[in-house]
């Protein structure tokens, strides 16, 4: 029984770590998307002039 609890705690910790990594990746994708959008706007503006 104790071994099962230990494995459950370990899996929970792994899940928490995976969730944190996923959140960080989603945040990075959002930042990159914003940067790409800003670059596209600058490109569009430069082509108008």
C-alpha positions as CSV (number, residue, x, y, z in Angstrom):
1,X,0.0,0.0,0.0
2,X,2.8,2.4,0.9
3,X,4.5,1.6,-2.4
4,X,1.3,2.5,-4.3
5,X,1.0,5.8,-2.4
6,X,4.7,6.6,-3.2
7,X,4.1,5.9,-6.9
8,X,1.0,8.0,-6.9
9,X,2.9,10.9,-5.4
10,X,5.7,10.5,-8.0
11,X,3.2,10.5,-10.8
12,X,1.5,13.5,-9.4
13,X,4.8,15.4,-9.2
14,X,5.6,14.3,-12.8
15,X,2.2,15.6,-13.9
16,X,2.7,18.9,-12.1
17,X,6.1,19.3,-13.9
18,X,4.6,18.5,-17.2
19,X,1.8,21.0,-16.6
20,X,4.3,23.7,-15.8
21,X,6.3,23.0,-18.9
22,X,3.2,23.0,-21.0
23,X,2.1,26.4,-19.5
24,X,5.6,27.8,-20.2
25,X,5.4,26.5,-23.8
26,X,2.0,28.0,-24.4
27,X,3.2,31.4,-23.0
28,X,6.2,31.3,-25.3
29,X,4.1,30.5,-28.3
30,X,1.8,33.4,-27.4
31,X,4.9,35.7,-27.2
32,X,6.2,34.4,-30.5
33,X,2.8,34.9,-32.2
34,X,2.6,38.5,-30.9
35,X,6.1,39.2,-32.2
36,X,5.3,37.7,-35.6
37,X,2.1,39.7,-35.7
38,X,4.0,42.9,-34.9
39,X,6.6,42.1,-37.5
40,X,3.9,41.5,-40.1
41,X,2.3,44.9,-39.3
42,X,5.7,46.6,-39.7
43,X,6.2,44.8,-43.0
44,X,2.8,45.8,-44.2
45,X,3.4,49.4,-43.3
46,X,6.8,49.5,-44.9
47,X,5.4,48.2,-48.2
48,X,2.7,50.9,-48.2
49,X,5.3,53.7,-48.3
